[in-house]
Amino acid sequence: MGQAVKKKSISENSDERDIILIGKIYKSFEALEETLGKLQLEEPLFITYMAKKSFADTVFSQIKHHKEKTRFQRFIN
């Protein structure tokens, strides 16, 4: 039982780090967009917007996949 608690704790710490990292990346996109907007650089601004959107889509896709995998594992166990 101790190993299960330890695994869960490690997993939660990893999840927290992932969430913090995702937040920092997203804030970086926001800052870059703001800077490019102030410089009136339309093409790089559009590319940054598309990159931010793609990043968000990928993150949410991974979350959905993880939730489905977790549900499936619970069903098996």
C-alpha positions as CSV (number, residue, x, y, z in Angstrom):
1,M,0.0,0.0,0.0
2,G,2.9,2.4,0.7
3,Q,4.1,2.0,-2.9
4,A,0.7,3.0,-4.2
5,V,0.6,6.1,-2.1
6,K,4.2,7.0,-3.2
7,K,3.3,6.4,-6.9
8,K,0.2,8.6,-6.5
9,S,2.3,11.4,-4.9
10,I,4.9,11.2,-7.6
11,S,2.2,11.3,-10.3
12,E,0.5,14.3,-8.6
13,N,3.9,16.2,-8.4
14,S,4.5,15.4,-12.0
15,D,1.0,16.6,-13.0
16,E,1.6,19.9,-11.0
17,R,4.9,20.5,-12.8
18,D,3.2,19.8,-16.1
19,I,0.4,22.3,-15.4
20,I,2.9,25.0,-14.3
21,L,5.0,24.4,-17.4
22,I,1.9,24.6,-19.7
23,G,0.8,27.8,-18.0
24,K,4.3,29.3,-18.5
25,I,4.3,28.4,-22.1
26,Y,0.9,29.8,-22.7
27,K,1.8,33.1,-20.9
28,S,4.9,33.3,-23.1
29,F,2.6,33.0,-26.2
30,E,0.5,35.8,-24.7
31,A,3.5,38.0,-24.1
32,L,4.9,37.4,-27.6
33,E,1.5,38.2,-29.1
34,E,1.3,41.5,-27.1
35,T,4.9,42.5,-28.2
36,L,4.3,41.7,-31.8
37,G,1.0,43.6,-31.7
38,K,2.7,46.7,-30.3
39,L,5.3,46.4,-33.0
40,Q,2.5,46.0,-35.6
41,L,4.1,42.9,-37.1
42,E,1.0,41.3,-38.5
43,E,2.5,38.1,-40.1
44,P,4.5,37.0,-37.1
45,L,1.5,37.9,-34.9
46,F,-0.7,35.6,-37.0
47,I,1.9,32.8,-36.9
48,T,2.2,33.2,-33.1
49,Y,-1.6,33.1,-32.7
50,M,-1.8,29.9,-34.8
51,A,1.1,28.3,-32.8
52,K,-0.7,29.2,-29.5
53,K,-4.0,27.7,-30.8
54,S,-2.2,24.6,-32.0
55,F,-0.5,24.3,-28.6
56,A,-3.8,24.6,-26.7
57,D,-5.5,22.1,-29.0
58,T,-2.7,19.6,-28.4
59,V,-2.8,20.1,-24.6
60,F,-6.6,19.6,-24.5
61,S,-6.3,16.6,-26.8
62,Q,-3.7,15.0,-24.5
63,I,-5.9,15.7,-21.4
64,K,-8.9,14.0,-23.2
65,H,-6.8,11.0,-24.1
66,H,-5.4,10.7,-20.5
67,K,-9.0,10.9,-19.1
68,E,-10.2,8.2,-21.5
69,K,-7.2,6.0,-20.7
70,T,-7.8,6.4,-17.0
71,R,-11.5,5.5,-17.3
72,F,-10.5,2.4,-19.4
73,Q,-8.0,1.3,-16.8
74,R,-10.6,1.7,-14.0
75,F,-13.0,-0.3,-16.0
76,I,-10.5,-3.2,-16.4
77,N,-9.5,-3.1,-12.7
